[in-house]
Amino acid sequence: MTKLTKKAKTLATAVNREKLYGVDEAIALAKANATAKFDETIEVAMNLGVDPRHADQMVRGVVTLPKGTGKTVRVGVFARGAKAEEAKAAGADVVGAEDLMELVQGGTIEFDRCIATPDMMGVVGRLGKILGPKGLMPNPKLGTVTMNVTEAVKAAKGGQVEYRVEKAGIIHSGIGKASFAAEDLRANFDALVDAIVKAKPSGAKGKYVKKIAISSTMGAGIKIDTAEVAGA
């Protein structure tokens, strides 16, 4: 039988696994449990009443967290000419066309978000097997295939996060760092949950938001009372 470390025992006893916490209380507890030597991410997990194997029950989108993510996001842009220059001016970290495609094909991916102008999708399409599994494939529904590269780059740099339901009907997303003020984490939590609630697919039947939990990277999961969440 695996022995729990002293720290693991402390974390296990700090959270009542049977209790449903209020959002503010859960955030405060998650912050208090974030005792690692690095600035832990505060994460939200939502269990939705959907079956993503059916196209009409897929939940996917983007939301801008009003208080940012606390992370430095590297943005790659596939564009040519004036649009490439526009992307560089907006702060994109990597900009290119066929040259960038060749780098990615060679295994060099120096970006966390990928944006492309519509005319570049013929080039980007060749990278589907590489970018797709990493969740980096540009998508017009997510605003990452666009002619407005300035707005897209600034959104990606300024706290925009993508959410996508997994096979088990669960969405995971960070809402900031443990060093954030509790009220900032609450603002980000509300923005994320509101976006997911509004994204309820037409094919979803019964209770949509089944469970919500919050935790820090190394902390225990804290169950939240979904009755506090509007529209859940």
N, C-alpha and C positions, 0 to 999 in steps of 0.2 A: 504494500500500500504506500502511495506517495505521501511523504510528509510535507505539510504546509510550512512555508517559511513564516517567520514572525510577522513580516509585513503582510503576507497573504492572509494570515489569521486576523490581523487588525482590520484589513479591508473587508473580510468576510463578515465580521461582526458589526461593522459600521453601518451596514445596510440591512434593513429588514426585508428579506426576499418576498415575504407575503403581503407587505403593505403597498398600497397605491399612494404615491406621493403627489402633492401639488407640484406644479411646474417650477415655481420659484424655490420651493424647498428642495426639489430634486437637483436643480442647478447649483444651489448652495452646497449640497452634499457632494455633488460631482467635483466641484472646485476643491472642497476640503479633502477629498480622497486623492487628488492629483498631487502625489508627493514624490514623483520621480525626479531625477536630476535634470530632466529637460522639460520644456514647456509643453505639457500634454495637450492633445486636441480633445475638445469636448464633442462627443459624437451622439447622434440621435439614430435610433433604429425604429422603424415603423413597420408593423405587420399589417398588411392590407388584405381585405377580403376580395382578392382578385386572383385569377389564374392567368398569368402572363403568356401561357402557351396559346391562348386565344388572342387574336389580333385586336379584338374589340375590348380587351381588358388590360392592354398594355398601359402602364403609367410611366411617362418619361417627359422630362422638360428641363428648363433652367430657371433659376431664381437668383436674384441679386440680394445677397445678405447685406442689410443696411449698415452694419458695423464691420464689414469685411470678414475675411477668413483668417487673417493672421499669417497666411502663407505667401511666399513669393512664387507667383505663377509665371512660368516661362511660356511664352506664346509664339507659335510658329504660324507663318502665313504663306500660303501658296498664291502668288500674284506676280504679274508682270508690269513693266513700265511705270506709269503714273501711280497705279494702285500699289505697286511694290514700294515706291517712295512714300506713299501715304501711310502704309503699314509701318515703315521704319520710323516715320515722324511721330506716329501714335505710340511708339514704344515697344513694338514687336521685337522679340529676341532673335528670331531666325526668319528670314524672308528669302524666297527663291521660287524657282519653277522646276524645270527638269533637273537642275543641279541639286535642288533640295530633295527631289524624288530619289536621285541616285544615292544621296547620303542615307536616306531612310532605308532604301533597299540594302545598303551595306551594313545596316544595323545601328546607325547613328541617329538617335532620336533625342534631340536636345530641346524638347518642348513638352509642356503638360496639357496644353490646349491647342487645337489645330483649327485654323480658319482658312477658307479658300474663296476666291472670287468664282462666280459660276463658270467662267470660261476655262478655269483650271481643273474642273472636275474630270476631264478626260485623262489628265495626268494623275490626279489624286486617286482616281478609280483603280489604277494599277496597284495601289498600295493597300487595297481593301483588306487583304489577308494579314497585313502587318498592323495597320492602324485599327481595324475593326475590333479584334480581340482585346486591344488595350483601351477601347472606348474613346479613341482619338479621331475617328472618322468624321469629317465635317458633315453637317446635316442641316438642310435649309429650315427644318422645323425647329431647330435649336438656335437658329440665328448664326450658325457658323459657316454657312454658304451665303455670302452676301457681297454686294458691291460697296456697302458702307463699312469698309474695313476699320476706319477710325473708331467708330462706335463699338464695333465688335471687339477690337483689341482692348479698348478702355474698359469695357464691361468685364472681359476676362481677367484683366489686371485688378479690377476694382471690387472684387468680392462676388462675382457670379459663379455659381456652382451648378453642376448638372446632377440630376437625380434620375435613377432608373430602377424600376422594380426588378428584383432577381427572381429566379425560378420558383423559390419558395414563397413568393409574395411579400418579400421584405425589401425595404429601402434603407440604405445606410448613408449618412452624410455627416460631415463635420460642420459645426456651427461656430467655430472660433477656438481660441486657445484658453487654457485654464487661467492665464494671466489677465484675460478680459474681465471687465467689470460685470457683475451679475446681471445688471440691467441691459448691458450690450448683448450678452448671451441670450437673454430673454427676447430681445428684439429680433435677433437672428433666428431663434427657435420659432417665434411666431410667424416670421416671413416664410420659412421653409415649410412649416406645417400648413399654413394657409395656401401656399402654392400647390401642395400635394392634394389637399382637400378639394381645391378648385379643379384639379386635373382628374377628378373621379371619372372613369370611363363609363360610357353608356351601358356597357355590358356587365358592369359590376352589380351583383345582387346581394341583398342582405346588408349586414353591418360592414361599412367600408373600412374604417380605422379600428382594427381589432385590439392592437396593443401598441404602446409606445414606451420605449426605454431610453434612458440617457446614461452616459458613462464618460469617464476620461479614458485616454488610451490604455492605461494600465489599471484602471479602477473597475470596481464591480458595477454591473448593470443595475439601474434604479428604475423601477416600474412607475409609470406616470398614470394618474387617473384620467382616462380619456374623456370623462365627463366635463373636464376643464377646457377641452379643445372644441372650439366652435366648428360645427359641421361634421364632427367625427361620428 
